Amino acid sequence: MKKANTNKQDKEYSFFQDVFEVVIQIPKGRVTSYGAIANFLGTKMSARMVGWAMNASHQSELSIPAHRVVNRNGMLTGKNHFATPNLMESLLKKEGIVVENDCVVAFKNIFWDPLKELSL
């Protein structure tokens, strides 16, 4: 996942690719947070960059399940970056995730922690 980069654009691309590799592994019916992904990648303070990667994922040729990434409280903070404001919630509901008032219900019970589920 990690590789040496020489310029800022390459570093950003590599970070986004690393984020995508983690997000692709989130199982259906589970969610994780921007911060949990950043922490797994060894950049604990980069939750916002994970959010930027999720925004960029919509242009990726890969199928990135960005709808499974929410904020640390289970809120659908990225919903406005989907094709429609309700698409993120709709995709989660199709996977059996209950969402009320733009927040995942029972967030702690379905939280997927990449630090526990994956190894670098």
LINCOR-V389601 format. One record per helix or strand. SS is the DSSP state (a for helix, b for strand). FROM is the first residue (numbers start at 1). LEN is the number of residues. Records with the same first field share a line. If there is no record, write none. Layout:
SS: FROM-LEN, FROM-LEN
//
This chain:
a: 8-16, 34-7, 47-11, 66-3, 79-3, 87-8, 107-4, 114-4
b: 31-3, 69-2, 75-1, 99-2, 103-2, 111-1
//
